[in-house]
Amino acid sequence: MADAERGTTLDDEKVISQHKEHMMGDVTHGAAERGQLATDENGQPLVEFDKAAESRLRLKIDLYIVPTVAVMYLFCFIDRANVGNAKLAGFDKDLKLEGYDYNAVLSIFFVSYIVFEIPSNLMCQWIGPGWWLPGITLGFGVCSVATAFVTDMSSAAGVRFLLGLFEAGLMPGIAYYLSRWYRRSELAFRLSLYIVMAPLAGAFGGLLASGILLLDSFGSLHSWRMIFAIEGIVTIGIAVVAFFTLTDRPATAKWLSQEEKDLAIARVKSERIGATEVLDKFDMAKTLRGIFSPVTLVTALIFGLNNITVQGLGFFAPTIVKTIYPNATVVSQQLHTVPPYIVGAFFTLLLPYLSWRFDQRLIFFVIGPPLMMTGYIMFLASEDSMVRYGATFIIACGAYAFGALCNAHASANVISDTARSSAIGTVVMFGNIGGLISTWSFLPFDGPNYPIGNGLNLATSTTTLILGIGLWVYIKWDNRRRERIDVHSALAGISQQQIQDMDWRNPAFRWRS
């Protein structure tokens, strides 16, 4: 768990490495003590690893870590977006919400979500993911149960504010947590294995809500109140299990042998230029490096624009489907929200998988937006029900993969653990600014065809395409500039600590596309 982690480095960090012998092709084994560099001053790894051993270790990490965090995120997203399903079952009518009241209740969630995003991820680093992630999951599970008992707009808004506070740390916290275990090229696909739960939550949430609404009652609760109570109780159970199954880092994993721990630490460290430790102390300079990296900021803006679409689909897909099939039953309308999410989930896994295999992310920043643009053009150009329903499939194909790709891209383009924590927190914070905007993108007066909401999403997806191309051009240009720098001269006379604090400003560092 989080033992001996608060603000400390790894005392037990040892690296079993295989040193290249360039002339003979020989491999020798040795242990690098804590504080030893894993790269030369030009950023080239000093070690190489047995690919088969890495593959076995990676599979073991996949099986022990990913399922738990994926289920946690599934119910995080369900507990956030189930208000859309509840609305179909009378949530707004029972609470006497009028005009923009429903949008306001959605918005208050994102206020706390945005404010606590970066602080929560820094707390995750300080306390340790093994305690922090289950703790906040328990918190938002309790909030979901509490939503079943709200009686008016004020109580609903208060509970949604607390829900945002607890949920703020989960998406960036899991992304940061996985960055402790995986190489940069591997990270996007592993992130997709839990972020895919967002579209699956839309599908599963619709099915679950439909099933719950078939019940006569749950205790004293009826109708939409049963949705919040039952789903919240399940979330609480998942949090309790996670307290026992998650471990902070490779060095504390009881399910790894000592050799596997050493390999897990060594391979992550081998990608960190100038670093002498995998987990560093909290450092304000590194925190600011992570936040204000140009790649972090542009990636965060891209994710913010994309999240207007992703969160809008989560909150308003049931409402949009209702306008397409106005005469269908409530259960039928819920079920019609499922197929687009299934297709979106497939692409959420496919694009990051290709990213892992080709070690590329920016190409998918350029592939995804045209799909979203096509879908919103279809919404704007046609009132035919089947055309508009088909558009939701196309939009889902392009939208959902950005969660994994953006967080992996930010993580890949900083060096230190602290900078990685703040960079990921920044990306997700911007994403939820987009989520806040999304709550006002489909307004009552704009229905039933929502030309303003669809036009807004067409504009954001177009801007995302432009920013993706621009970021790709910048990275190529700056890497060429860095190649002309004499690294040895640039770092002459600088202490090891100063080199570590440089992070991505180290002239030996190269942006990864």
Secondary structure as GFF3:
##gff-version 3
##sequence-region A 1 513
A	DSSP	beta_strand	15	20	.	.	.	ID=ss1
A	DSSP	beta_strand	27	32	.	.	.	ID=ss2
A	DSSP	alpha_helix	51	88	.	.	.	ID=ss3
A	DSSP	alpha_helix	91	94	.	.	.	ID=ss4
A	DSSP	alpha_helix	101	115	.	.	.	ID=ss5
A	DSSP	alpha_helix	117	127	.	.	.	ID=ss6
A	DSSP	alpha_helix	129	147	.	.	.	ID=ss7
A	DSSP	alpha_helix	153	167	.	.	.	ID=ss8
A	DSSP	alpha_helix	170	179	.	.	.	ID=ss9
A	DSSP	alpha_helix	184	195	.	.	.	ID=ss10
A	DSSP	alpha_helix	197	213	.	.	.	ID=ss11
A	DSSP	alpha_helix	224	245	.	.	.	ID=ss12
A	DSSP	three_ten_helix	250	252	.	.	.	ID=ss13
A	DSSP	alpha_helix	258	269	.	.	.	ID=ss14
A	DSSP	alpha_helix	284	292	.	.	.	ID=ss15
A	DSSP	alpha_helix	294	324	.	.	.	ID=ss16
A	DSSP	alpha_helix	330	336	.	.	.	ID=ss17
A	DSSP	alpha_helix	338	358	.	.	.	ID=ss18
A	DSSP	alpha_helix	362	381	.	.	.	ID=ss19
A	DSSP	alpha_helix	385	399	.	.	.	ID=ss20
A	DSSP	alpha_helix	402	412	.	.	.	ID=ss21
A	DSSP	alpha_helix	417	438	.	.	.	ID=ss22
A	DSSP	three_ten_helix	444	446	.	.	.	ID=ss23
A	DSSP	alpha_helix	451	483	.	.	.	ID=ss24
A	DSSP	alpha_helix	487	491	.	.	.	ID=ss25
A	DSSP	alpha_helix	496	502	.	.	.	ID=ss26
A	DSSP	three_ten_helix	503	505	.	.	.	ID=ss27
###
